[in-house]
Amino acid sequence: MLALTGELLLSAWEKGLAEHDIDRALTMLALALPETSRDSLAELPIAERDILLLQLRAITFGPWLQGFASCSSCGTSLEFSLSIETLLERNAHISDEMAQDLHLRPVNSKDLLAILSASDVADAEKRLLSRCLVSQRIDTPVSPATRKEFELLNSAAEMSFALDCPNCSKHEVVAFDIARFLWAEVQRTATHLLSEIHVLASAYGWSECAIAAMAPRRRMAYMEMLNA
């Protein structure tokens, strides 16, 4: 797996700007895993895709996730810091026993893209079951037990963490989307890199590729000298 730095970072940003969140996740992984086809990545269960995104985030930006959430009760901004290692351990054990028993398979990126045009939640659920119930006709009534097992099968794809609000003491469970979180970091870092490229190219006449290929510390050193 390749870290999203330099030209790879700029490519991920440029391609992802016009894409849906689901496609952006695949774009970032396809650039980081050039030996794996995009189609193969799109067929990975969401939980497995997210494990790869966590690993990509760790090698690109470091092992800790830091950000902010809002208390749903009083609106207070809550700072969080999550260990990627902890999240990986929590989501690494993905069992397919339910799928063997009920002829179900986990939801993948292709499934999510296919339901974007759903008219409502019920329509989206029906389409997902239609795609993931491998050997059962969707016009056959789906039992509550099957729906429950389907939810359990895909539960590993739902990341969350707990926070306590210091203002109102509410215990908050926050849903975490690694694909959106990583894209936000890619977008912010790529924009910053482009700004540095503009300044250094204007000052020294170097090419975009040459500046992007520099280690961040070296670029920073040149920036500091220009600002001295």
C-alpha positions in Angstrom: 0.0 0.0 0.0 1.3 3.4 -1.0 0.8 6.5 1.1 -1.1 9.4 -0.5 1.7 11.9 -0.7 3.0 14.2 -3.4 1.6 13.5 -6.9 -0.6 10.6 -5.5 -2.2 13.0 -3.0 -2.9 15.6 -5.8 -4.3 12.9 -8.0 -6.6 11.7 -5.3 -7.8 15.3 -4.7 -8.2 16.1 -8.4 -10.2 13.0 -9.2 -12.2 13.0 -6.0 -13.5 16.6 -6.4 -16.2 15.6 -8.9 -17.1 12.2 -7.3 -19.6 10.9 -4.7 -18.2 9.9 -1.3 -18.5 6.2 -2.2 -16.4 6.8 -5.4 -13.9 8.9 -3.5 -13.2 6.0 -1.2 -12.5 3.8 -4.2 -10.3 6.4 -5.9 -8.1 6.8 -2.8 -7.7 3.0 -2.5 -7.1 2.5 -6.2 -4.2 5.0 -6.1 -2.8 3.5 -2.9 -3.2 -0.1 -4.3 -2.3 0.1 -8.0 -1.9 -3.7 -8.2 -5.6 -4.1 -7.3 -8.4 -3.3 -9.8 -11.0 -0.7 -8.9 -13.7 -3.2 -9.7 -12.2 -5.6 -7.1 -12.1 -2.9 -4.5 -15.7 -2.0 -5.2 -16.7 -5.6 -4.5 -15.1 -5.7 -1.1 -17.6 -5.7 1.9 -17.8 -2.2 3.3 -16.1 -3.4 6.6 -13.1 -4.7 4.7 -13.0 -1.6 2.5 -12.9 0.5 5.7 -10.1 -1.5 7.2 -8.0 -0.7 4.1 -9.0 3.0 4.4 -7.9 3.0 8.1 -4.6 1.4 7.1 -4.2 4.0 4.3 -4.9 6.8 6.7 -2.3 5.5 9.2 0.5 5.4 6.7 -0.4 8.7 5.1 -1.3 10.9 8.1 -0.3 8.9 11.2 -1.9 6.5 13.7 -4.2 8.8 15.5 -7.5 10.3 14.3 -8.3 13.8 15.7 -11.3 15.9 15.1 -14.5 17.4 16.5 -18.1 16.3 17.0 -21.1 18.2 18.3 -23.2 17.3 21.3 -26.7 16.5 20.1 -28.2 17.9 23.3 -26.5 21.3 23.8 -24.4 21.7 20.7 -21.1 21.9 22.5 -18.0 21.1 20.3 -16.5 17.8 21.5 -12.9 17.1 20.6 -11.9 13.5 20.0 -8.7 11.5 19.5 -9.0 7.9 18.3 -6.3 5.2 17.9 -6.4 3.6 14.4 -5.0 0.5 15.9 -8.0 0.2 18.3 -10.4 0.7 15.4 -8.6 -1.9 13.3 -8.7 -4.5 16.1 -12.4 -3.8 16.6 -13.2 -4.3 12.9 -10.7 -6.9 11.8 -12.7 -10.0 12.7 -15.4 -10.2 10.0 -17.3 -13.5 10.0 -19.3 -14.8 7.0 -21.1 -17.5 9.0 -24.4 -15.7 8.7 -24.0 -15.5 4.9 -23.5 -19.2 4.7 -26.6 -20.0 6.7 -28.9 -17.5 5.1 -27.3 -17.1 1.6 -26.5 -13.5 2.3 -23.5 -11.5 1.5 -22.2 -8.3 3.0 -23.0 -4.9 1.4 -20.2 -3.6 -0.9 -19.6 -0.3 -2.6 -21.4 -1.3 -5.8 -24.5 -2.0 -3.8 -24.3 1.5 -2.2 -23.9 3.2 -5.5 -26.8 1.2 -6.9 -29.2 2.5 -4.3 -28.3 6.2 -4.6 -31.4 6.8 -6.7 -33.8 5.1 -4.1 -36.9 7.1 -3.4 -36.8 6.5 0.3 -35.3 4.3 3.1 -37.8 1.5 2.4 -36.9 1.4 -1.3 -33.2 1.5 -0.5 -33.6 -1.4 2.0 -35.5 -3.4 -0.6 -32.8 -2.8 -3.3 -30.0 -3.8 -0.9 -31.8 -7.0 0.1 -32.4 -7.8 -3.6 -28.7 -7.5 -4.3 -27.5 -9.3 -1.2 -30.0 -12.2 -0.8 -28.1 -14.5 -3.1 -30.6 -17.3 -3.5 -33.9 -15.8 -2.5 -36.3 -13.9 -4.7 -36.9 -10.4 -3.3 -40.7 -10.7 -4.0 -40.7 -13.4 -1.5 -41.5 -11.9 2.0 -38.3 -11.4 3.9 -38.7 -12.7 7.5 -37.8 -10.5 10.5 -35.1 -13.1 11.4 -33.5 -12.6 8.0 -33.5 -8.8 8.3 -31.9 -9.2 11.8 -29.2 -11.4 10.5 -28.6 -9.1 7.5 -28.1 -6.2 10.0 -25.7 -8.4 12.1 -23.8 -9.4 9.0 -23.2 -5.7 8.2 -22.7 -4.4 11.7 -18.9 -4.5 11.3 -19.2 -1.7 8.7 -20.7 0.7 11.3 -17.9 2.4 13.2 -18.7 4.5 16.2 -17.2 5.8 19.4 -18.5 7.3 22.7 -18.0 10.8 24.0 -19.1 12.5 27.2 -20.2 16.1 26.9 -18.4 18.3 29.6 -21.2 20.9 29.4 -24.4 18.8 29.9 -22.9 15.4 30.8 -24.7 13.6 27.9 -23.2 10.3 26.8 -22.9 10.6 23.1 -22.4 7.8 20.6 -20.9 9.3 17.5 -21.0 7.5 14.1 -17.6 7.6 12.3 -17.2 7.5 8.5 -13.5 6.8 7.7 -14.1 7.5 4.0 -15.4 11.0 4.6 -12.9 11.7 7.3 -9.9 10.6 5.1 -11.2 12.6 2.1 -11.5 15.7 4.2 -7.9 15.3 5.2 -6.8 14.6 1.6 -8.7 17.7 0.4 -7.2 20.0 3.1 -3.6 18.6 2.7 -3.7 18.8 -1.1 -4.9 22.4 -1.0 -2.1 23.3 1.3 0.4 21.5 -0.9 -0.8 23.4 -4.0 -0.3 26.6 -2.1 3.3 25.6 -1.3 3.9 24.6 -4.9 2.7 28.0 -6.1 5.0 29.9 -3.7 8.1 27.7 -4.4 7.5 27.6 -8.2 7.2 31.3 -8.3 10.3 31.9 -6.2 12.6 29.2 -7.6 11.1 28.2 -11.0 10.9 24.5 -10.0 8.3 22.3 -11.6 5.1 21.1 -9.8 6.3 17.5 -9.9 9.7 18.3 -8.4 8.1 20.3 -5.5 5.4 17.7 -4.9 8.1 15.0 -4.7 9.9 16.8 -1.9 9.6 15.5 1.6 7.3 17.8 3.6 10.1 18.9 5.9 12.2 20.0 3.0 9.3 22.0 1.5 8.7 23.6 4.9 12.4 24.5 5.2 12.3 26.4 1.9 9.0 28.1 2.9 10.6 29.3 6.1 13.6 30.7 4.2 11.3 32.6 1.9 9.3 34.0 4.9 12.5 34.9 6.8 
